Amino acid sequence: MGLFTMRTPRKFEHKYIYYDERKEKLSKIEEKAKRDLGMLPDEPYNPEAIRGKFVESTKHLKRKKESGGASISPKVSVVLIVVLLLVLYYLINGHWFGL
């Protein structure tokens, strides 16, 4: 029942078998230290390098990104709105539809 959502295809995710994350972190730290000491030229400005830095620095946004965003599905929200409209109708008129 895809009334409100469009299904998107799964994204390609390739995980390397022989990948050492620790080694890459060490090489980045080493490169940064060499740049600070002046052994390597400065990196050119890249606006894409700052993408997502604000989300990484705040706890609540990081938690929201890790959890996947919204917790209520659109179908549940539509049902909740209909129920609230029915309760509002009862409060205004004092009786249900056919009762």
C-alpha atoms as an extended CHARMM CRD file, in Angstrom:
* protein
*
        99  EXT
         1         1  MET       CA              0.0000000000        0.0000000000        0.0000000000  PROA      1               0.0000000000
         2         2  GLY       CA              2.3100000000        2.7000000000       -1.2670000000  PROA      2               0.0000000000
         3         3  LEU       CA             -0.1660000000        5.5450000000       -0.9780000000  PROA      3               0.0000000000
         4         4  PHE       CA              2.1570000000        8.1120000000        0.5590000000  PROA      4               0.0000000000
         5         5  THR       CA              5.6500000000        6.7690000000       -0.0160000000  PROA      5               0.0000000000
         6         6  MET       CA              7.6880000000        6.1190000000       -3.1140000000  PROA      6               0.0000000000
         7         7  ARG       CA              9.9340000000        3.0950000000       -2.8460000000  PROA      7               0.0000000000
         8         8  THR       CA             13.5520000000        3.8330000000       -3.5860000000  PROA      8               0.0000000000
         9         9  PRO       CA             15.9880000000        1.2130000000       -4.7480000000  PROA      9               0.0000000000
        10        10  ARG       CA             18.6520000000       -0.0250000000       -2.3710000000  PROA      10              0.0000000000
        11        11  LYS       CA             21.9030000000        1.8890000000       -2.5600000000  PROA      11              0.0000000000
        12        12  PHE       CA             25.0500000000        0.1310000000       -3.6220000000  PROA      12              0.0000000000
        13        13  GLU       CA             27.3000000000       -0.4590000000       -0.6420000000  PROA      13              0.0000000000
        14        14  HSD       CA             30.6120000000       -2.1950000000       -1.1920000000  PROA      14              0.0000000000
        15        15  LYS       CA             32.5610000000       -3.2110000000        1.9150000000  PROA      15              0.0000000000
        16        16  TYR       CA             36.1760000000       -4.0810000000        1.4250000000  PROA      16              0.0000000000
        17        17  ILE       CA             37.4220000000       -7.3710000000        2.8450000000  PROA      17              0.0000000000
        18        18  TYR       CA             40.9910000000       -6.2890000000        3.5330000000  PROA      18              0.0000000000
        19        19  TYR       CA             40.4470000000       -2.7600000000        4.8240000000  PROA      19              0.0000000000
        20        20  ASP       CA             42.2840000000       -1.4210000000        7.8450000000  PROA      20              0.0000000000
        21        21  GLU       CA             40.4450000000        1.5630000000        9.2990000000  PROA      21              0.0000000000
        22        22  ARG       CA             43.1340000000        2.1100000000       11.9250000000  PROA      22              0.0000000000
        23        23  LYS       CA             45.8380000000        2.3790000000        9.2610000000  PROA      23              0.0000000000
        24        24  GLU       CA             43.8330000000        5.0030000000        7.3450000000  PROA      24              0.0000000000
        25        25  LYS       CA             43.2490000000        7.0660000000       10.5080000000  PROA      25              0.0000000000
        26        26  LEU       CA             46.9590000000        6.9610000000       11.3040000000  PROA      26              0.0000000000
        27        27  SER       CA             47.8620000000        8.0780000000        7.7920000000  PROA      27              0.0000000000
        28        28  LYS       CA             45.4160000000       11.0050000000        8.0150000000  PROA      28              0.0000000000
        29        29  ILE       CA             46.8670000000       12.0600000000       11.3800000000  PROA      29              0.0000000000
        30        30  GLU       CA             50.3770000000       11.7800000000        9.9540000000  PROA      30              0.0000000000
        31        31  GLU       CA             49.4630000000       13.8370000000        6.8880000000  PROA      31              0.0000000000
        32        32  LYS       CA             47.8220000000       16.5220000000        9.0470000000  PROA      32              0.0000000000
        33        33  ALA       CA             50.9110000000       16.7390000000       11.2460000000  PROA      33              0.0000000000
        34        34  LYS       CA             53.1510000000       17.1130000000        8.1820000000  PROA      34              0.0000000000
        35        35  ARG       CA             50.9110000000       19.9060000000        6.8570000000  PROA      35              0.0000000000
        36        36  ASP       CA             51.0610000000       21.6810000000       10.2330000000  PROA      36              0.0000000000
        37        37  LEU       CA             54.8490000000       21.4560000000       10.2550000000  PROA      37              0.0000000000
        38        38  GLY       CA             55.0590000000       22.8010000000        6.7020000000  PROA      38              0.0000000000
        39        39  MET       CA             56.4850000000       19.6650000000        5.1100000000  PROA      39              0.0000000000
        40        40  LEU       CA             53.4870000000       19.3970000000        2.7370000000  PROA      40              0.0000000000
        41        41  PRO       CA             51.6210000000       22.2100000000        0.9410000000  PROA      41              0.0000000000
        42        42  ASP       CA             48.2040000000       23.2160000000        2.2810000000  PROA      42              0.0000000000
        43        43  GLU       CA             45.1440000000       21.4850000000        0.8940000000  PROA      43              0.0000000000
        44        44  PRO       CA             43.0320000000       23.5060000000       -1.5510000000  PROA      44              0.0000000000
        45        45  TYR       CA             39.6820000000       24.6830000000       -0.2070000000  PROA      45              0.0000000000
        46        46  ASN       CA             36.9610000000       22.1000000000       -0.7330000000  PROA      46              0.0000000000
        47        47  PRO       CA             33.3990000000       23.1710000000        0.2210000000  PROA      47              0.0000000000
        48        48  GLU       CA             32.3060000000       19.5170000000        0.3330000000  PROA      48              0.0000000000
        49        49  ALA       CA             34.7310000000       18.8770000000        3.2030000000  PROA      49              0.0000000000
        50        50  ILE       CA             32.4780000000       20.6810000000        5.6830000000  PROA      50              0.0000000000
        51        51  ARG       CA             29.3300000000       18.7400000000        4.7680000000  PROA      51              0.0000000000
        52        52  GLY       CA             27.8390000000       17.0870000000        7.8600000000  PROA      52              0.0000000000
        53        53  LYS       CA             30.2460000000       18.6360000000       10.3790000000  PROA      53              0.0000000000
        54        54  PHE       CA             27.4310000000       20.4130000000       12.2590000000  PROA      54              0.0000000000
        55        55  VAL       CA             25.4760000000       17.1740000000       12.6260000000  PROA      55              0.0000000000
        56        56  GLU       CA             28.5590000000       15.3680000000       13.9100000000  PROA      56              0.0000000000
        57        57  SER       CA             29.2130000000       17.9990000000       16.5760000000  PROA      57              0.0000000000
        58        58  THR       CA             25.7690000000       17.9480000000       18.2390000000  PROA      58              0.0000000000
        59        59  LYS       CA             24.5410000000       15.0000000000       20.2740000000  PROA      59              0.0000000000
        60        60  HSD       CA             20.8340000000       15.1880000000       19.4550000000  PROA      60              0.0000000000
        61        61  LEU       CA             21.3330000000       15.5600000000       15.6960000000  PROA      61              0.0000000000
        62        62  LYS       CA             23.8360000000       12.7040000000       15.6520000000  PROA      62              0.0000000000
        63        63  ARG       CA             21.3690000000       10.5060000000       17.5520000000  PROA      63              0.0000000000
        64        64  LYS       CA             18.5610000000       11.4370000000       15.1380000000  PROA      64              0.0000000000
        65        65  LYS       CA             20.7450000000       10.6660000000       12.1070000000  PROA      65              0.0000000000
        66        66  GLU       CA             21.7730000000        7.2870000000       13.5380000000  PROA      66              0.0000000000
        67        67  SER       CA             18.1880000000        6.3160000000       14.4000000000  PROA      67              0.0000000000
        68        68  GLY       CA             16.9570000000        7.0830000000       10.9010000000  PROA      68              0.0000000000
        69        69  GLY       CA             14.9460000000       10.2900000000       11.3670000000  PROA      69              0.0000000000
        70        70  ALA       CA             11.2030000000       10.3770000000       11.9880000000  PROA      70              0.0000000000
        71        71  SER       CA              9.7510000000        7.7960000000       14.3310000000  PROA      71              0.0000000000
        72        72  ILE       CA              6.0900000000        8.0080000000       13.1770000000  PROA      72              0.0000000000
        73        73  SER       CA              5.2200000000        6.6480000000        9.7610000000  PROA      73              0.0000000000
        74        74  PRO       CA              2.9470000000        8.6680000000        7.4580000000  PROA      74              0.0000000000
        75        75  LYS       CA              0.2060000000        6.0130000000        7.6680000000  PROA      75              0.0000000000
        76        76  VAL       CA              0.0990000000        6.2270000000       11.4520000000  PROA      76              0.0000000000
        77        77  SER       CA             -0.0210000000       10.0120000000       11.3180000000  PROA      77              0.0000000000
        78        78  VAL       CA             -3.0010000000        9.9520000000        8.8910000000  PROA      78              0.0000000000
        79        79  VAL       CA             -4.9020000000        7.5500000000       11.1610000000  PROA      79              0.0000000000
        80        80  LEU       CA             -4.1020000000        9.7490000000       14.1620000000  PROA      80              0.0000000000
        81        81  ILE       CA             -5.4120000000       12.8490000000       12.3600000000  PROA      81              0.0000000000
        82        82  VAL       CA             -8.6570000000       11.0630000000       11.4250000000  PROA      82              0.0000000000
        83        83  VAL       CA             -9.1990000000        9.9350000000       15.0230000000  PROA      83              0.0000000000
        84        84  LEU       CA             -8.5620000000       13.4530000000       16.3010000000  PROA      84              0.0000000000
        85        85  LEU       CA            -11.0430000000       14.8790000000       13.7870000000  PROA      85              0.0000000000
        86        86  LEU       CA            -13.6710000000       12.3870000000       14.9740000000  PROA      86              0.0000000000
        87        87  VAL       CA            -13.0730000000       13.3620000000       18.6030000000  PROA      87              0.0000000000
        88        88  LEU       CA            -13.3220000000       17.0440000000       17.6330000000  PROA      88              0.0000000000
        89        89  TYR       CA            -16.6310000000       16.3730000000       15.8430000000  PROA      89              0.0000000000
        90        90  TYR       CA            -17.9560000000       14.6360000000       18.9800000000  PROA      90              0.0000000000
        91        91  LEU       CA            -16.8700000000       17.5220000000       21.2120000000  PROA      91              0.0000000000
        92        92  ILE       CA            -18.5220000000       20.1290000000       18.9720000000  PROA      92              0.0000000000
        93        93  ASN       CA            -21.8360000000       18.3450000000       18.2750000000  PROA      93              0.0000000000
        94        94  GLY       CA            -22.1830000000       16.2400000000       21.4260000000  PROA      94              0.0000000000
        95        95  HSD       CA            -23.0270000000       12.9990000000       19.5690000000  PROA      95              0.0000000000
        96        96  TRP       CA            -21.4760000000       10.5710000000       17.1110000000  PROA      96              0.0000000000
        97        97  PHE       CA            -22.5510000000       10.3810000000       13.4650000000  PROA      97              0.0000000000
        98        98  GLY       CA            -25.4480000000        7.9520000000       13.4020000000  PROA      98              0.0000000000
        99        99  LEU       CA            -25.9360000000        7.3060000000       17.1110000000  PROA      99              0.0000000000
